[in-house]
Amino acid sequence: MDSIFRDATIVLIVGCATLLLLIVCCLLAMVASLTFDCWWHISEFLGYCVNIDDDTQQLIDSAFYGKTERRRRRPWIVRLSRGGKDSMATETKSYII
């Protein structure tokens, strides 16, 4: 009887540790996906030099973003920059804190 409880305890501990490791890996993957939007951001982060001339880079950026700016602006910045302070009704304003 004692060995059954010991075996069940070991299985429970291993199962919880595996679940915790899986959760940590998923959280790291989410942070990495938010941090590294695309491959050239990863290369800039790692210091890897990609030899692309400016015209080609602008062509890539305009195809990917639809604009000629290098980095996308976050949605909340775009939302705040579009209308200004008093452009929306007070009830519909949303702020990110």
Secondary structure, 3 states (H helix, E strand, C coil): CHHHHHHHHHHHHHHHHHHHHHHHHHHHHHHHHHHCCCHHHHHHHHCCCCCCCHHHHHHHHHHHHCCCCCCCCCHHHHHHHHHCCCCCCHHHCCCCC
